[in-house]
Amino acid sequence: MIQYGLARKSTSSAAAEAGLARLPAWLRRFPVGHPAFLIIGRWIPMGYHVVNVMSGIRRVPARRHLWCAIVGSVPGAVVWAGVGAGVQLL
């Protein structure tokens, strides 16, 4: 939420629109506010940072960002907990 908040506060709407205008058309149409992007993007290496910053810049509602962050983090937490439990058995 810190990256999201910093990106949201530090980027004005005009600056965000100017930056988006320079992107390729297919990237401008990317659904940053869609829950699938906000959840699945976290499973990609370094995806947390990209998702947090892009959703802050594109002004995704904080409540949507938060619940998607929680849902997107659970699978990784379960995997790492399983790895830790397995290592403990060695």
N, C-alpha and C positions, 0 to 999 in steps of 0.2 A: 504494500500500500504506500510505502514511502516513495518508490520510483513513480508510481501512478500519480501521487499527489504533487511531486516535484514537476513532472512533465505537464500536468494540468495547469499548475500555477505559473510555470515559467513560459508557457507558450500562449501568445494571444491568438485569437481567432484569425486575424488577418495574416499573421506570420504562418500559421498552420495552413491556411488556404494557399498562400504563396508557395510554400514548400511542397504541398500536394500537387500544385499545378505543374511542377517540374518532373513529377514521377511519370513513368509510362502509364498508358491508359488502363492496362490490365491490373496494375498495382493500385491505381486510384479506386477501382471498383471493388477492391478486396474488402470483404465484410468484417471489418475490425470489431464492430460492436456485436457481432453474432456470437451466441454462447458457444457454438462449436469451435470457433477460432479461439475464444478465451479459455476454453478447457483443454482442447487438444494441443494448442500451441505450447502449453506448459510441459508437454511430454517430450518435446524436441530439445536437444542440448542448446543451452543459452536462450531457449524459448521464453523462459520466465521474464527475462529482461526485455525482450522484444515485445511481448504481450503487454507488460506493464507500461512501457513507455508509449507504445502506439495507442493503447486505450486511453491514456492520459491526454495525449495530443489530440485524439479524435473526440474527446469529451464523452466517453462512454459513461453512463450513470454509475456512480460509486457503488450503489447497492448491487447492480448486476456484476460489476467487476469483482466485488467481494465474494459473492456466492459462487461465481465461476472459479475464482481462485481457490476456494475451499474444496469444491468438487474436483478440480483439476489436480490438486495436491494429494488427495487421498490415495489414488493408485500407486504413486511413487513412494509414499510413506509406507504403504503395505508391503511393497517389494523390498524396500530397505530394511524394514522390520523383520521380514522373512530371512533376508540375507544375514542379518545380525543374529537371529535365532539359530540359523544353520551353522554359522561360524562358531557359536558358543558350544555346539555339540561336538566339535572336532577335538 
